[in-house]
Amino acid sequence: EEMQQAEVCNQIVQKITNYEYEGLEELIDKFESTITKGDILNSQYCRFTRIILQQQKDRDWEHWIEELEDTLRMTKPNGIEMDVILKGLLTYNEIVILINIARGYRKLGRQEEAIEILKGLKGYMDTHMIDQVEKARKYPMLLFNLSNLLMDKKLYADAVELCEQGIVMSKENNRFCLFPKFLINKGLSLLELGEGKRARESLLKGYCAFYALGNEKQCERLRAYLKETWLDKVSNIL
């Protein structure tokens, strides 16, 4: 039963990681049916995944931040302020929930609050003993979301540094879901820094990585964005 529960959980993680929501609700229902009374951690994860699914239909980010914060309180009843949370230990559920709270703040244009959460988490994961398999799953997600926020704040050199860290980690752990996105964010940041040659190289690598992974939708989105925004600097790159 535990093996079946773990397999369903892995399928849920894979779908959420790849932004594939078809069939996700059925998997969550199946996972929930395996949870025993008093199993707070799995109940928390189940509630979190339902929120992620519902966000695709309703973009009320204020509401979902509140829901995520309530979900976090299931295991952090003494408070969810970052200065309080970072004094203790964090579960992997709590790390993912906090990353998604930060994403919600970014959607609302509250970048400073989002950056505070993600920088706090990065410091925590850099200084605590963490299972390397779980770190390989969670840390790139943190780096990618933080790179987006730094680009919003026009801190492009810092964004490049984070993306390079994400690229190395993706290759070392053979995890390539975010690999093309790190390359794209690095390329876009380098364009802003006026480093055209390095930018073109990174963007082309990101495009080819998306293509190799069979994600033609992302390839088309990248072509359209570059033509609209950077046509004079990246002509004929893709």
C-alpha positions in Angstrom: 0.0 0.0 0.0 2.8 2.4 0.8 4.5 1.6 -2.5 1.2 2.3 -4.4 0.8 5.6 -2.5 4.4 6.6 -3.3 3.8 5.7 -7.0 0.7 7.9 -7.2 2.5 10.7 -5.4 5.3 10.5 -7.9 2.8 10.7 -10.8 1.3 13.8 -9.2 4.7 15.4 -8.8 5.6 14.7 -12.4 2.4 16.2 -13.7 2.7 19.4 -11.6 6.4 19.8 -12.6 5.6 19.5 -16.3 2.5 21.7 -16.0 0.3 18.8 -17.2 -3.1 19.1 -15.5 -5.2 16.6 -17.5 -5.9 13.6 -15.3 -4.4 15.3 -12.3 -7.7 15.5 -10.3 -8.2 11.8 -10.7 -4.7 11.1 -9.3 -5.3 13.4 -6.4 -8.5 11.6 -5.6 -6.7 8.3 -5.7 -3.9 9.6 -3.5 -6.4 11.1 -1.0 -8.1 7.7 -0.7 -4.9 6.2 0.6 -4.3 8.7 3.4 -5.0 7.4 6.9 -6.6 9.5 9.6 -4.0 11.6 11.4 -1.5 11.6 8.5 -0.9 15.3 8.5 2.0 15.4 6.0 0.1 13.6 3.2 -3.1 15.4 4.0 -1.2 18.7 3.7 0.3 17.6 0.4 -3.1 16.6 -1.0 -4.6 19.9 0.0 -1.6 21.7 -1.7 -2.0 19.8 -4.9 -5.8 20.6 -5.1 -4.9 24.3 -4.7 -2.4 24.1 -7.6 -5.1 22.4 -9.7 -7.8 24.9 -8.9 -5.4 27.8 -9.7 -5.6 26.8 -13.3 -9.4 27.7 -13.3 -9.4 30.7 -11.0 -6.6 33.2 -10.9 -7.6 34.9 -7.7 -4.1 35.0 -6.3 -5.0 36.8 -3.0 -7.4 33.9 -2.2 -4.8 31.2 -3.1 -2.1 32.8 -1.1 -4.5 32.6 1.9 -5.3 29.0 1.1 -1.6 28.1 0.9 -0.8 29.9 4.1 -3.6 27.9 5.9 -2.2 24.7 4.4 1.3 25.7 5.7 -0.2 26.2 9.2 -1.2 22.5 9.3 2.5 21.8 10.2 3.5 25.3 11.4 0.8 26.2 13.9 3.1 28.6 15.8 3.4 31.0 12.8 4.4 31.2 9.2 6.5 34.4 9.2 9.8 33.8 7.6 11.9 34.8 10.6 10.0 32.3 12.7 10.0 29.5 10.1 13.7 29.7 9.3 14.6 29.1 13.0 13.3 25.6 12.8 13.4 22.7 10.3 11.4 22.6 7.1 9.8 19.6 5.5 9.8 19.3 1.7 6.1 20.0 1.6 6.6 23.2 3.4 9.4 24.3 1.0 7.2 23.7 -2.0 4.3 25.5 -0.4 6.5 28.5 0.4 7.8 28.6 -3.2 4.2 28.7 -4.5 3.3 31.5 -2.0 6.1 33.5 -3.5 4.8 32.8 -7.0 1.5 34.2 -5.9 3.1 37.3 -4.6 4.8 37.8 -7.9 1.5 37.5 -9.7 0.2 40.3 -7.5 3.3 42.5 -8.3 4.5 42.1 -4.7 8.1 41.2 -5.7 9.8 42.2 -2.5 7.7 39.8 -0.4 8.3 37.0 -2.9 12.1 37.7 -3.0 12.2 37.6 0.8 10.6 34.2 0.9 12.8 32.7 -1.8 16.1 34.2 -0.6 15.2 32.9 2.9 14.6 29.4 1.5 17.8 29.5 -0.6 19.8 30.4 2.5 18.1 27.5 4.4 18.8 24.9 1.7 22.4 26.1 1.3 23.2 25.7 5.0 21.2 22.7 6.1 21.8 19.0 5.6 19.2 18.0 3.0 18.5 14.7 1.2 20.2 15.2 -2.2 17.4 13.5 -4.2 14.8 15.9 -2.7 17.2 18.9 -3.1 17.5 18.0 -6.8 13.7 18.3 -7.1 13.1 21.4 -5.0 16.2 23.6 -5.4 16.0 24.2 -9.2 12.3 25.2 -8.7 13.5 27.7 -6.2 16.3 29.0 -8.4 14.0 29.4 -11.4 11.3 31.4 -9.5 14.0 33.6 -7.9 15.6 34.2 -11.3 12.2 35.4 -12.6 11.9 37.9 -9.7 15.4 39.2 -10.2 14.7 39.8 -13.8 11.5 41.7 -12.8 13.7 43.9 -10.6 16.2 44.3 -13.5 18.9 42.6 -11.4 20.1 40.7 -14.5 23.7 39.8 -13.4 22.3 38.2 -10.3 19.7 36.3 -12.5 22.5 35.0 -14.8 24.4 33.7 -11.8 21.3 31.8 -10.5 20.5 30.4 -14.0 24.1 29.1 -14.4 23.7 27.4 -11.0 20.4 25.9 -12.2 21.9 24.7 -15.5 24.8 22.9 -13.7 22.4 21.3 -11.2 20.0 20.2 -13.9 22.9 18.4 -15.8 24.4 16.9 -12.7 21.1 15.4 -11.6 19.8 14.5 -15.1 16.6 16.5 -14.4 15.7 18.6 -17.5 12.3 20.0 -16.9 13.6 23.4 -16.0 16.9 23.1 -17.9 15.6 25.0 -21.1 14.0 27.7 -18.9 17.3 28.4 -17.1 19.0 28.8 -20.5 16.2 31.1 -21.8 16.3 33.3 -18.6 20.1 33.4 -18.8 19.9 34.5 -22.5 17.3 37.2 -21.9 19.2 38.5 -18.9 22.4 38.6 -21.0 20.5 40.6 -23.7 19.6 43.1 -21.1 23.3 43.3 -20.1 24.3 43.9 -23.7 26.1 40.6 -24.1 24.7 39.7 -27.4 27.0 36.8 -28.4 26.5 34.9 -25.1 22.8 35.7 -25.1 22.3 34.2 -28.6 24.2 31.1 -27.6 22.1 30.6 -24.5 18.8 31.3 -26.2 19.7 28.9 -29.0 20.6 26.2 -26.5 17.3 26.7 -24.7 15.3 26.5 -27.9 17.1 23.3 -28.9 16.5 21.8 -25.5 12.8 22.6 -25.7 12.8 21.0 -29.2 14.7 17.9 -28.0 12.1 17.5 -25.2 9.3 17.7 -27.7 7.9 20.9 -26.3 7.0 22.7 -29.6 4.6 25.0 -27.8 7.4 26.5 -25.8 9.6 26.8 -29.0 6.9 28.8 -30.7 6.3 31.0 -27.7 10.0 31.8 -27.6 10.2 32.6 -31.3 7.1 34.9 -31.0 8.5 36.6 -27.9 11.9 37.3 -29.4 10.5 38.6 -32.7 8.2 40.9 -30.8 10.7 42.2 -28.2 14.3 41.7 -29.5 14.0 41.4 -33.3 16.8 43.9 -33.9 19.3 42.0 -31.6 18.4 38.4 -32.3 17.5 38.3 -36.0 17.7 34.9 -37.5 18.8 33.3 -34.2 16.0 30.7 -34.3 
